[in-house]
Amino acid sequence: MKILNPTAKYHDNLLITVQPSHWVIAHLYLISIAIAFVFPPSLLFTLYAYFDLKCWKFNFSEQKILEKKGLFSIKETENYYFRIKSVTLDKPFLYRLVGLSILTIETSDYAKPRLVLNGIANGDQLRSFLYERIQYSRKKEGVRELDVFR
């Protein structure tokens, strides 16, 4: 790929990186340890689940959210802030005990209309951060939300 003007290269600074907590798959750890006494190869499944979750990241930059997921095959999904329609914060009882929450982001993007951040810490602060970025991005891009019903 040839860059026509290297001085005009676009930079999108990374602001926050968020990873899901291992509490999300704690039940798999417990079941795998119990099964390991009977079937030891089940520990390989646990190792895979651990590293797969470890390789799942949400990068929040100035203009977009980048979801990077996968251990062997990596999938990256971009969602721009001005396309976000709503943000929902859920705090199930067991997650509240360990200080986690679920943040669901609804977008008008066709590739991934729903982005779920499961088992994240500081969900309230991240939701406030998102609202600020959404308003700033819409103002900067000159985008207004318009819902059309049939």
N, C-alpha and C positions, 0 to 999 in steps of 0.2 A: 504494500500500500504506500502510495506516495503522498506526502503532506506538501501541499502547495506553498503554504506560508507558515514556516515553523514558529514564527513569532506570534501568530494569531491562534496558537493552540489554546483550546478551552480547558480551563481547570475548574473542577468542582470539588471544593474542599470538604473533607470528611469532618463531620461535627460530632457524631455519637456512633458507637458500635454497641449493639445489644445482642446477647445470646440467651436462648432459652435455658432455664435451670434444669438440672438433672432430677429435680423432684417430679418433673413431668413423666419420667419413665421409671420412677422408683418402684412401682409395682412389678415391672419387668425384672428389675434386679432381684427382688425378693423371690419371685416365682422361679427365676433361673437358678438361684442359689439352692432352693429347695429341690429342684429337679436334678441339679448337678450331682447329688448323692446317688441317684439312680442312673442318670445318663450324663456323664461328664462332658461330652461335646456341647452341651447346652451353654456352657460358659463362652464358647465362641460367638454365639448369638448375642450374649450380653456384651462382649467386647465390641462387636459390630455396632450394636445400638448405642453404646457409650461414645464411640468415635464418630458415629454418624451425627449424633446430637452435638458433639463438640465442634463439628465442621459446619454447623448451621448458624449463620450470622445475618443480622440485619444492620446495614450501614446506612446511617442517616447523613446525607450531605446537604449542601446548601440548596440544591434543586430537586433532589429525588431520594427515594428509598430504594436501596439495592438489597434484595434478598439473595444470599448465596448459600446454597444447600447441596450437600452431597459429599460422599467419602471417596468413591472411585470415579463416578461420573458427576460432574459439577453442573448445576443449573443456576443461572443468574437471572433474576427478574427485576426489572426497573419499574417503579411507579413514581410518577411526578406528583409533587405536592398539589399543584393546581387541579389535578384530576380527582383528588380525594373528595368524596361526597359526605361521608360521616365516619366518626370514630366512636366505638363503643368499648367501654371498660367493664369487664366482668371480674368479680372477685368471689369465686366459689369458696365455700367454707374451709376445705382442706388447704387451698392455696393461701387463704388469709392467715392460717396458722403459721405459715412459714414466710409470709410477707411477699407473696407472688400474686400475679393477676394475668388476665387474658385480655389483650388489646386487639379488637377486630376493626379493620380499616376497610370501608367500602369505597370503591373507586369506579370511575367511568371508563376504566381501561379494559379493552377486550381480552388481552392476554391473561390477566389475572384480576378479575373484578373484586375479589375478596382476599385480603392479606391478614392472616391470623398470627399474632405474636403470642404464643402460648408459653406460660410459665416465666414471665419476665418480672424483674424487680423494679420498683419505683414506677409503676404504671401510671399513677396520677401525674407525676412530673413529666413523663414521656407524652401523655395526652396533652398537657398544657403546651409542651414544646411543639407538638404537631399542629395544634391550633394556631400558634404564632407563625409557624412556617407556612401553613396553608394560606393564611390571610396575606402574608408578605408576598408569597409566590403569585397569588391571584392578582394582587395589585400590580406587581412588577410585570406580569405577562399580559395584563389587561383582560383577564378572564372573569366572566361572571357566570354563576351557575344558573341554569335554566332547565326546569323539568317540564317536559311536554307529556301530557296525558291524552290518550285516545278516547 
